[in-house]
Amino acid sequence: KVKSQKSEGELYQLIQLPIEKWKGRIVNNFEEPVFRKHPVLKKIKSQLYSHGAVYASMSGSGSAVYGFFEHKPELKQVFSKYIVTTGEIT
């Protein structure tokens, strides 16, 4: 069940901040219930942060987990076990 959570501010104000300040402020309310049901997605988000993402989140209701990086990270080896279609991360 998804519960509405108040953001620290209105979204249109928050997106004006530098991306480095989005963590903990811009939140996808679907993450908590989806991560409970699919903990691997929570692990992927955590790995994005541990490899240098300045912000990471789940898109919409969970079709993707993404991260913004200041510098291009080398993630092929880290995430290769999650790739099932092409075998490549571009």
DSSP file (Angstrom, degrees, kcal/mol; ACC not computed):
  #  RESIDUE AA STRUCTURE BP1 BP2  ACC     N-H-->O    O-->H-N    N-H-->O    O-->H-N    TCO  KAPPA ALPHA  PHI   PSI    X-CA   Y-CA   Z-CA
    1    1 A K              0   0    0      0, 0.0     2,-0.5     0, 0.0     0, 0.0   0.000 360.0 360.0 360.0 133.7    0.0    0.0    0.0
    2    2 A V        -     0   0    0     30,-0.1     2,-0.5    31,-0.1    28,-0.1  -0.789 360.0-161.6 -94.9 128.4    1.3    3.4   -1.0
    3    3 A K        -     0   0    0     -2,-0.5     2,-0.2    26,-0.4     0, 0.0  -0.919  23.5-116.8-110.0 133.5    1.1    6.2    1.6
    4    4 A S        -     0   0    0     -2,-0.5     2,-0.4     1,-0.0    -2,-0.0  -0.475  33.7-166.1 -66.7 132.4    1.3    9.8    0.6
    5    5 A Q        -     0   0    0     -2,-0.2     2,-0.4    22,-0.1    22,-0.1  -0.954  20.6-119.2-121.8 142.3    4.3   11.4    2.3
    6    6 A K        -     0   0    0     -2,-0.4     2,-0.1     2,-0.0     4,-0.1  -0.629  26.6-136.9 -77.5 133.1    5.0   15.1    2.5
    7    7 A S        -     0   0    0     -2,-0.4    19,-0.1     2,-0.1    18,-0.1  -0.408  29.2-104.4 -78.5 166.0    8.2   16.2    0.8
    8    8 A E  S    S-     0   0    0     17,-0.7     2,-0.3    16,-0.1    -1,-0.1   0.752 101.2 -10.7 -63.7 -22.2   10.5   18.7    2.5
    9    9 A G  S    S-     0   0    0     16,-0.3    -2,-0.1     0, 0.0     2,-0.1  -0.937  99.4 -58.0-160.2 177.1    9.1   21.2    0.0
   10   10 A E    >>  -     0   0    0     -2,-0.3     4,-2.4     1,-0.1     3,-1.1  -0.423  50.0-121.8 -67.1 143.3    7.1   21.4   -3.1
   11   11 A L  H 3> S+     0   0    0      1,-0.3     4,-2.5     2,-0.2     5,-0.2   0.883 110.5  56.3 -56.0 -43.7    8.5   19.4   -5.9
   12   12 A Y  H 34 S+     0   0    0      1,-0.2    -1,-0.3     2,-0.2     4,-0.2   0.795 111.9  44.3 -63.6 -25.7    8.9   22.4   -8.3
   13   13 A Q  H X4 S+     0   0    0     -3,-1.1     3,-1.1     2,-0.1     4,-0.4   0.874 111.6  53.0 -80.0 -40.9   11.0   24.1   -5.6
   14   14 A L  H >< S+     0   0    0     -4,-2.4     3,-1.7     1,-0.3    -2,-0.2   0.872 101.1  58.5 -64.6 -37.8   13.0   21.1   -4.8
   15   15 A I  T 3< S+     0   0    0     -4,-2.5    -1,-0.3     1,-0.3    -2,-0.1   0.633  95.4  66.3 -71.0  -9.5   14.1   20.4   -8.4
   16   16 A Q  T <  S+     0   0    0     -3,-1.1    -1,-0.3    -5,-0.2    -2,-0.2   0.675  86.6  89.3 -79.4 -17.6   15.6   23.9   -8.5
   17   17 A L  S <  S-     0   0    0     -3,-1.7     5,-0.1    -4,-0.4     2,-0.0  -0.348  98.7 -86.7 -71.9 157.8   18.2   22.7   -6.0
   18   18 A P    >   -     0   0    0      0, 0.0     3,-2.5     0, 0.0     4,-0.2  -0.401  41.1-114.6 -60.3 145.7   21.4   21.2   -7.1
   19   19 A I  G >> S+     0   0    0      1,-0.3     3,-2.2     2,-0.2     4,-0.5   0.828 113.7  69.5 -53.9 -34.4   21.0   17.4   -7.7
   20   20 A E  G 34 S+     0   0    0      1,-0.3    -1,-0.3     2,-0.2     3,-0.2   0.699  98.8  50.8 -58.7 -18.7   23.4   16.8   -4.8
   21   21 A K  G <4 S+     0   0    0     -3,-2.5    -1,-0.3     1,-0.1    -2,-0.2   0.387  87.7  83.6-100.1   2.0   20.7   18.1   -2.4
   22   22 A W  T X>  +     0   0    0     -3,-2.2     3,-2.7    -4,-0.2     4,-2.6   0.831  60.9 105.8 -74.4 -32.1   17.8   15.9   -3.7
   23   23 A K  T 3< S+     0   0    0     -4,-0.5     4,-0.1    31,-0.4    34,-0.1  -0.250  95.9   5.9 -55.6 127.1   18.7   12.9   -1.6
   24   24 A G  T 34 S+     0   0    0      2,-0.4    -1,-0.3     1,-0.1     3,-0.1   0.289 127.5  66.4  82.7 -10.7   16.2   12.6    1.2
   25   25 A R  T <4 S+     0   0    0     -3,-2.7     2,-0.7     1,-0.3   -17,-0.7   0.786  93.1  51.4-108.1 -44.4   14.1   15.4   -0.2
   26   26 A I  S  < S+     0   0    0     -4,-2.6     2,-0.4   -19,-0.1    -2,-0.4  -0.876  78.0 177.3 -99.4 113.7   12.7   14.1   -3.5
   27   27 A V        -     0   0    0     -2,-0.7     2,-0.7    -3,-0.1   -22,-0.1  -0.935  32.0-139.8-126.2 136.9   11.1   10.8   -2.6
   28   28 A N    >   -     0   0    0     -2,-0.4     3,-1.8     1,-0.1     4,-0.4  -0.866  14.3-153.5 -92.4 113.5    9.2    8.3   -4.7
   29   29 A N  T 3  S+     0   0    0     -2,-0.7   -26,-0.4     1,-0.3     3,-0.2   0.681  90.9  63.7 -62.9 -18.3    6.4    7.1   -2.4
   30   30 A F  T 3> S+     0   0    0     30,-0.3     4,-2.2     1,-0.2     5,-0.3   0.707  83.7  79.4 -77.7 -19.2    6.3    3.8   -4.3
   31   31 A E  H <> S+     0   0    0     -3,-1.8     4,-3.5     1,-0.2     5,-0.3   0.926  86.6  53.9 -57.9 -49.9    9.8    2.8   -3.2
   32   32 A E  H  > S+     0   0    0     -4,-0.4     4,-1.7     1,-0.2    -1,-0.2   0.928 115.0  37.3 -55.8 -53.2    9.0    1.6    0.3
   33   33 A P  H  > S+     0   0    0      0, 0.0     4,-1.6     0, 0.0    -1,-0.2   0.887 119.8  48.3 -68.6 -35.1    6.3   -0.9   -0.7
   34   34 A V  H  X S+     0   0    0     -4,-2.2     4,-2.6     1,-0.2    -2,-0.2   0.912 111.0  50.5 -69.1 -40.9    8.1   -2.0   -3.9
   35   35 A F  H  < S+     0   0    0     -4,-3.5     7,-0.2    -5,-0.3    -1,-0.2   0.841 107.5  54.4 -66.4 -32.8   11.4   -2.5   -2.0
   36   36 A R  H  < S+     0   0    0     -4,-1.7    -1,-0.2    -5,-0.3    -2,-0.2   0.918 115.8  38.4 -63.9 -41.5    9.7   -4.6    0.7
   37   37 A K  H  < S+     0   0    0     -4,-1.6    -2,-0.2     1,-0.3    -1,-0.2   0.815 131.6  28.1 -79.1 -30.5    8.3   -6.9   -2.0
   38   38 A H    >X  +     0   0    0     -4,-2.6     3,-1.9    -5,-0.1     4,-0.7  -0.678  66.5 175.8-132.2  76.9   11.5   -6.8   -4.2
   39   39 A P  H 3> S+     0   0    0      0, 0.0     4,-2.0     0, 0.0     5,-0.1   0.704  73.7  72.9 -60.2 -20.6   14.5   -6.1   -1.9
   40   40 A V  H 3> S+     0   0    0      1,-0.2     4,-2.2     2,-0.2     5,-0.1   0.843  92.9  56.1 -62.5 -31.1   16.9   -6.5   -4.8
   41   41 A L  H <> S+     0   0    0     -3,-1.9     4,-2.2     2,-0.2    -1,-0.2   0.887 105.9  49.7 -67.8 -38.3   15.7   -3.1   -6.1
   42   42 A K  H  X S+     0   0    0     -4,-0.7     4,-2.3    -7,-0.2    -2,-0.2   0.893 110.3  51.7 -64.1 -39.4   16.6   -1.5   -2.7
   43   43 A K  H  X S+     0   0    0     -4,-2.0     4,-2.5     2,-0.2    -2,-0.2   0.902 107.9  51.4 -64.3 -41.6   20.0   -3.2   -3.0
   44   44 A I  H  X S+     0   0    0     -4,-2.2     4,-2.1     2,-0.2    -2,-0.2   0.924 110.0  49.1 -61.8 -44.5   20.5   -1.8   -6.5
   45   45 A K  H  X S+     0   0    0     -4,-2.2     4,-1.9     1,-0.2    -2,-0.2   0.927 111.7  49.3 -60.7 -44.5   19.7    1.7   -5.3
   46   46 A S  H  X S+     0   0    0     -4,-2.3     4,-2.5     1,-0.2    -1,-0.2   0.893 109.2  52.3 -61.3 -40.8   22.1    1.4   -2.4
   47   47 A Q  H  X S+     0   0    0     -4,-2.5     4,-1.2     2,-0.2    -1,-0.2   0.857 104.5  56.5 -66.0 -34.9   24.8    0.2   -4.8
   48   48 A L  H  <>S+     0   0    0     -4,-2.1     5,-2.4     1,-0.2     3,-0.5   0.940 110.7  44.3 -60.3 -45.6   24.3    3.2   -7.0
   49   49 A Y  H ><5S+     0   0    0     -4,-1.9     3,-1.8     1,-0.2    -2,-0.2   0.913 110.5  53.9 -64.6 -42.2   25.0    5.4   -4.0
   50   50 A S  H 3<5S+     0   0    0     -4,-2.5    -1,-0.2     1,-0.3    -2,-0.2   0.694 107.4  52.9 -69.3 -15.5   28.0    3.4   -2.9
   51   51 A H  T 3<5S-     0   0    0     -4,-1.2    -1,-0.3    -3,-0.5    -2,-0.2   0.136 133.6 -82.0-104.9  18.7   29.5    3.8   -6.4
   52   52 A G  T < 5 +     0   0    0     -3,-1.8    18,-0.6     1,-0.3    -3,-0.2   0.505  69.9 156.7 105.3   4.5   29.2    7.5   -6.4
   53   53 A A  E   < -A   69   0A   0     -5,-2.4    -1,-0.3    -6,-0.2    16,-0.3  -0.394  30.2-157.8 -62.1 138.4   25.6    8.5   -7.4
   54   54 A V  E    S+     0   0A   0     14,-3.1   -31,-0.4     1,-0.4     2,-0.3   0.674  83.4   9.8 -87.5 -19.8   24.7   12.0   -6.1
   55   55 A Y  E     +A   68   0A   0     13,-1.1    13,-2.9   -33,-0.1    -1,-0.4  -0.946  68.7 178.2-155.4 138.6   21.0   11.0   -6.4
   56   56 A A  E     +A   67   0A   0     -2,-0.3     2,-0.3    11,-0.2    11,-0.2  -0.989  11.2 153.4-140.4 148.5   19.3    7.7   -7.0
   57   57 A S  E     -A   66   0A   0      9,-2.0     9,-2.6    -2,-0.3     2,-0.4  -0.967  43.0 -99.9-161.1 171.0   15.7    6.7   -7.2
   58   58 A M  E     -A   65   0A   0     -2,-0.3     2,-0.3     7,-0.2     7,-0.3  -0.869  41.5-122.1 -99.0 136.7   13.1    4.3   -8.6
   59   59 A S  E >>> -A   64   0A   0      5,-3.1     3,-2.9    -2,-0.4     4,-0.7  -0.605  60.9 -48.8 -79.9 138.9   11.2    5.6  -11.6
   60   60 A G  T 345S-     0   0    0     -2,-0.3   -30,-0.3     1,-0.3    -2,-0.1  -0.014 123.5 -13.9  42.7-124.5    7.4    5.7  -11.3
   61   61 A S  T 345S-     0   0    0    -32,-0.1    -1,-0.3   -31,-0.1    -2,-0.1   0.232 120.9 -68.3 -96.9  14.0    6.1    2.4  -10.0
   62   62 A G  T <45S+     0   0    0     -3,-2.9    -2,-0.2     2,-0.2     3,-0.1   0.707  85.3 131.6 118.4  23.4    9.3    0.5  -10.5
   63   63 A S  T  <5S+     0   0    0     -4,-0.7     2,-0.3     1,-0.2    -3,-0.1   0.736  84.0   6.5 -75.4 -18.4   10.2    0.0  -14.2
   64   64 A A  E   < -A   59   0A   0     -5,-0.5    -5,-3.1     2,-0.0     2,-0.4  -0.994  55.6-144.9-156.9 155.7   13.7    1.2  -13.4
   65   65 A V  E     +A   58   0A   0     -2,-0.3     2,-0.3    -7,-0.3    -7,-0.2  -0.997  34.8 177.3-120.3 130.9   16.2    2.3  -10.7
   66   66 A Y  E     -A   57   0A   0     -9,-2.6    -9,-2.0    -2,-0.4     2,-0.3  -0.854  17.4-157.0-134.3 163.9   18.5    5.0  -11.8
   67   67 A G  E     -A   56   0A   0     -2,-0.3     2,-0.5   -11,-0.2   -11,-0.2  -0.993  13.9-137.6-142.0 150.3   21.3    7.3  -10.5
   68   68 A F  E     -A   55   0A   0    -13,-2.9   -14,-3.1    -2,-0.3   -13,-1.1  -0.920  26.7-168.4-104.6 132.4   22.8   10.6  -11.4
   69   69 A F  E     -A   53   0A   0     -2,-0.5   -16,-0.1   -16,-0.3     3,-0.1  -0.925  28.7-146.2-123.8 145.3   26.6   10.7  -11.2
   70   70 A E  S    S+     0   0    0    -18,-0.6     2,-0.3    -2,-0.4    -1,-0.1   0.867  95.5  25.0 -72.9 -37.5   29.1   13.6  -11.4
   71   71 A H  S    S-     0   0    0    -19,-0.2    -1,-0.2    -3,-0.1     0, 0.0  -0.950 100.8 -93.6-127.0 147.8   31.6   11.3  -13.2
   72   72 A K        -     0   0    0     -2,-0.3     2,-0.1    -3,-0.1    -2,-0.0  -0.426  47.5-148.3 -62.1 118.6   30.9    8.3  -15.4
   73   73 A P        -     0   0    0      0, 0.0     2,-0.9     0, 0.0   -21,-0.1  -0.466  15.0-120.1 -86.3 160.8   31.2    5.3  -13.1
   74   74 A E        +     0   0    0      1,-0.1     4,-0.2    -2,-0.1    -2,-0.0  -0.871  51.7 148.4 -98.0 101.8   32.4    1.8  -14.1
   75   75 A L     >  +     0   0    0     -2,-0.9     4,-2.6     2,-0.1     5,-0.2   0.442  34.8  99.2-117.3  -3.6   29.3   -0.3  -13.2
   76   76 A K  H  > S+     0   0    0      1,-0.2     4,-1.2     2,-0.2    -1,-0.1   0.923  91.2  41.4 -54.4 -48.3   29.3   -3.1  -15.7
   77   77 A Q  H  4 S+     0   0    0      1,-0.2     4,-0.4     2,-0.2    -1,-0.2   0.892 114.4  52.7 -68.3 -38.0   30.9   -5.6  -13.3
   78   78 A V  H  4 S+     0   0    0      1,-0.2     3,-0.3    -4,-0.2    -2,-0.2   0.907 122.9  26.8 -63.1 -43.0   28.8   -4.4  -10.3
   79   79 A F  H >X S+     0   0    0     -4,-2.6     3,-2.0     1,-0.2     4,-0.6   0.374  87.5 103.5-106.0   3.8   25.4   -4.8  -12.1
   80   80 A S  G >< S+     0   0    0     -4,-1.2     3,-0.8     1,-0.3    -1,-0.2   0.813  76.7  62.0 -58.9 -30.2   26.1   -7.5  -14.7
   81   81 A K  G 34 S+     0   0    0     -4,-0.4    -1,-0.3    -3,-0.3    -2,-0.1   0.690 102.6  51.7 -69.6 -15.9   24.3  -10.1  -12.6
   82   82 A Y  G <4 S+     0   0    0     -3,-2.0     2,-0.5     5,-0.0    -1,-0.2   0.600  86.5  97.1 -94.0 -12.7   21.1   -8.1  -12.9
   83   83 A I    <<  +     0   0    0     -3,-0.8     6,-0.1    -4,-0.6    -3,-0.0  -0.661  36.9 158.6 -83.5 123.3   21.2   -7.8  -16.7
   84   84 A V        +     0   0    0     -2,-0.5    -1,-0.2     4,-0.1    -4,-0.0   0.540  64.1  46.1-119.7 -12.3   19.0  -10.4  -18.4
   85   85 A T  S    S+     0   0    0      3,-0.1    -2,-0.1     0, 0.0     0, 0.0   0.917 126.4   3.7 -99.7 -63.2   18.3   -9.1  -21.9
   86   86 A T  S    S-     0   0    0      2,-0.2     3,-0.1     0, 0.0    -3,-0.0   0.686  80.5-131.0-100.8 -20.5   21.4   -7.7  -23.7
   87   87 A G  S    S+     0   0    0      1,-0.2     2,-0.4    -7,-0.1    -4,-0.1   0.536  75.1  97.3  80.1   5.1   24.2   -8.5  -21.2
   88   88 A E        -     0   0    0      2,-0.0     2,-0.5    -8,-0.0    -1,-0.2  -0.950  58.3-154.2-130.2 148.3   25.4   -4.9  -21.5
   89   89 A I              0   0    0     -2,-0.4   -13,-0.1    -3,-0.1   -14,-0.1  -0.989 360.0 360.0-113.3 125.2   25.1   -1.7  -19.6
   90   90 A T              0   0    0     -2,-0.5    -1,-0.1   -14,-0.0   -14,-0.0   0.416 360.0 360.0-107.2 360.0   25.6    1.3  -21.8
